[in-house]
Amino acid sequence: MRRRPVLLVAALSLTFAYTAFSAAGRLLGSTTRISNEQHRAYLSGQRRTRGPGVRWPVRGQAALVLGNGRPMASRDEQAAPIASLAKVMTAYLTLERYPLSGEQAGFTMTVTSADAQAEVDDVSEDQSGVAVQAGEQLTERQLLEALLIPSGNNIAQMLADRVAGSESGFVAEMNAEARVLGMTHTTYTDPSGFDPSTVSTAADQLRVFRQAMRSVVFSQIVSMASVTLPVAGPLTNFNPLISDGFAGKTGSDSAAAGCLAFFTHVTVGGRRETAVGVVMGQGQGSNTAQILAAAGQAAQQLVASATPTSFR
């Protein structure tokens, strides 16, 4: 007779444990499914996290990440022209093929007559160009500086030829790398971004910009306010916020409006973090100074809203 209460208690205990285990399993399974869905959405570029208090631009689109946190992006992003933001991928692929560290200069290119004529043609088409001269020698580092600071379209072409042997081959590599990085809303049709059919989203551009930032040389160059080159002489950075501690790469034309991929240092919860972001489609018209100023203002407001108590 004494065994029956003991057996009853044991049975009840096992029943309770099974029920709790099953509930926990269902909860864990549900959590796993949500995580997988979020991961797939993130890879496809569809996830849109607004973030508490983040002030997204009224027009255009933007993306932001604080430190090692989860990237956030404005809602309803669609692929749009990115202008010279395309040069981030051009620089990234160049450094992937020919890595630089420290003060290394890298390979040297001798400017050809065709290269010099291409610069003249670009300028005549109102493209951004960096003056070169046949016979001039430029190192890889100088070419990257000419690409990222004064944003020379002709330099993008020169690097494309060096890295892949042709523009078409390089563009194919750009798109292949975009797929590898999960940039599913991006299509590159040229190495400079002058072609309005080179399109992307802020979230996609955040991916490649963060990847490029892994190169110390890239981060150093996009932090420079100016550079002096052998023939072109002193050239300044188009970035309107370079003196305010926002390093990065600009893009601007009438199709893309003002664009800026940037990073800046902030303090979040007493810790020093790096805010990395992209704003696209800011301002209106084709006045470079005005639309880049609009991009700069949008970037500042975005970071300030995400770190309201300790901006920079």
N, C-alpha and C positions, 0 to 999 in steps of 0.2 A: 504494500500500500504506500510506502514512503517513496518508491521510485516514480510513481505517476506524477506528483507535482514537479519532481526534478526534470522528468522527460518533457512535461508541458512547458516548463520555463525554457528549456533548451530549444524546443521547437519554435516557441515564440521568438526567441532571440535570433534563431536562424532566419525566420521569416522577416523580421525587422531588418536584419543585415542585408538580406537579398534585395528587399525593397529599396533600401538606401543605396545599395550598390547599383541597382538598375536605374534609379533616378539620376545618380551621379553620372552613369554611363550615357544616359540620354542627354544630360546637360553638356557633358564633354563632347559628345558627338555633334550637338547643335553648335557649340562654340567652334569646333573644328570646321564645320561647314561654312560658318560665317567668315572665319579667317581665310579659308580657301577662296570664297567668293570675293572677298576684299582684295586678296592677292591677285586673282585673275583680273579683277577690274582695274587694279593699279597697273598691271602689266599692259593692259589694253588702252590705258590712258583715260578710262571712263570715270574713275572715281573722282569725286569732287568734294573735298573736305573744306568747309568754310573756316572752321576754327573759331574759338570764342573771341569776339571783339576784333577780328581781323577786318581791316577796311580795304576791300577790293576796289580797284579802279572802276569808275562809273562806266567808262567805255573800254573797249579792248579786252584784254585778258591778262592774267598774272598767275604766278606760282611762287611758293616760298617754302623754305625749310629752315628750322632753327637747330643748329648743332646736328646731333644725330637723331633728331626727332623725325616724325612722319611728315613727308611732303604734303603741302596743302595747295589746292588750286582753285581758281574761280570757277563758277558754274558755267555750263554750256559752252565749253571751249570748242572751237572749230579750227581746222587748219587754215592758216592765213599767211600771206607773204611775210618773210622775216628779214628781208634786206641783208645787211652785213652780219647779222647774228650767224649766218651760215659759215662765217670764217672761223667760228669756234670749232666746228667739225673739221675744217681745213687744217687748223693749227693742231688739233688733237691727233689727226691721222699722220701729220708730219712728224710729230713727236713720238708717236707710236712706232713709226718706221725708223726714225733717226733720233733716239732719245738724247736729251741733253741734261747735264747736271752741273752744279757749281757754276764756274765761269767758262765752261766749254763753249767754243764758237760753232762747233759742228761742221758740216760740209760747206764747201764754197761753190757758188755758182758764178759764172761769167756771163754778164748780160750780152745777149746777141742783138743784132740789128733788128730782128723780128720782135724781140722783147721791147726794145726802145720804141719801135713803131706802134706796138700794141698800146703802150702807155699814151702816146699821142692820140690814137684813135679813141681810147677810153675817155680821155678828157674832152674830146670833141663831142662825145655823146653825153656829156655832163655826168660821167661816172667819177667816183673818187679814185684818184691815181697818185702814185708816188713816182716822181721824176727819176728816171734811170738813163744811163748812157751806155751805148755799145762799148764793150771792153771793161766796163766797171765790174769789180768783183764784190760780191756780197756773201757774207757767211749765213749759215742757217739761222743763227740768232738774230742777225740784222734783218733777214727776210721776215722772220716772225714778228719782230718789232714793227717793220713796215706794214705788215698785214694787220696787226692788232691795235696799233696806236693811231696812225693816220688813216688806217683802213683802206689800203691800196688794193683795188680790184685787180690791177695788173700783176700784183705780187701773188695774189691767190692763183692766178693762171700759171705763173712761173713755178710755184710750189706744186701745183697739180701735175705739171709736166715732169718735175723732178721725182715725185713720189710714185706716180703711176705710169709715166710715159706719155700720157695724153689726157686731155680734159675729160673725154668720155670714159676712159678707164678710171680716172679718179672719182668721177661722179658715181660710177658703179660701186666703188669702194665706200663712198660716203653713205649710199643707201644700204649697202650690206651691213655696215657698222651700225647704222640707225636701227636695223632690225635686231642686231645682237643686243643693243642697249634697250630694246623694248619700246622704241620710238615709233609706235604704230600709226601715228597721225602725221608723219613727216615724209616729205618727198623732196629730194635734192635734184635740181636740174642743172646747177652750175656751182663752181667752187666759191663764188663771191657773194651770191645772193642778189645780184643785180637783176636776174631773171625773176619776174613776179610769180612764176610757176614753182619756184623753190618755196615750199610752204611747210608750216609746222604749227605746234601749239606751245604755249608757255610751259606746260608741264613737260612736254618732250624736250624743249630746249634746256629746261632745268636739269634733265638727266645728263645731257652731253656736257653742259657747262660744269657740273659737279665732277664728271669724269675727267675733264680736261684739267680741273683744279688740282688733281692728284699730282700733276707735274709742277714742281716748285718753279721751274723756269716759266711756265705759262702764267702762274699766279704773279710772279714778279713782273712780267712784261705788262700784263693788264693793270698793274698798279702804278705804272710809270705815267707821269704827266706829259712827258715829251721825250723825243729821241732825236739824235743828230746822225744823219746818214751821209755817206761820202759825196754823192751828187745832189741829192734832194736837200741836204742841209738840215736845219732844225725844223722839226715837225711836232705839232701838239696833239694831244689826245682829244677826241671829240666828246668824251665822257664829261657831261656838265657837273658831275658830282665828284670828280677825281680829287679835288682839293678838300672835299668833305668826308673823305675816308671811305668812299664807295668805289672800289675797284671793279673793272669789268669790261664788257664789250658792247658797243653801241650798234644800232642798225637804224637806218632812216631813209625813206623815200616816200613818194606820194602814195604808193601801193601799200607799204607796210606801216606808214606813219612812224611815230617814235618808238623805238625798242631799246631795252637795256637789260643785259644779263649782268648781274652784279653780286658782289659779296662785301659785307661790312661786319665789323665786330660790335657785339652788343653784350650787355650783362643781363642774364636771366636768372632770377632766384639767387643772386649773389655769385653766380658763376659766369665766367667769360665764355661766350659762344660766338660762332660765326653764323650770321644770317646770309643765306644764299637765295637769290630770287631772280625772276625774269618778269618784266612787264613788256607788253606788246600792244601795238595799235593805239598809242597815246598821241593826242593832239590831232590836228587836221592840216591838210595842205602839204606843201613841199618845202617850206622854209626849214632848213635843217636845224638852225638854232632853236626855233620855236617848238618844233615837235620833239626834239631831244630834251628841251627844258621841261616839257610836259611829261616825258618819260621819267626824268629825274625826280620831278615832284611826286609822281605816282609811286616811285620806288621808296622815297622817303616816308610817305604816308603809310605805305604798306608795312614797312619795318617798324615804324613808330607805333602803329596800331597793334602789332603783334607783341611788342615789348613796351607797353605804355609807361611803366615806372622807371625804366632804366635804359632809354634809347641811347645807344652809342656810349 
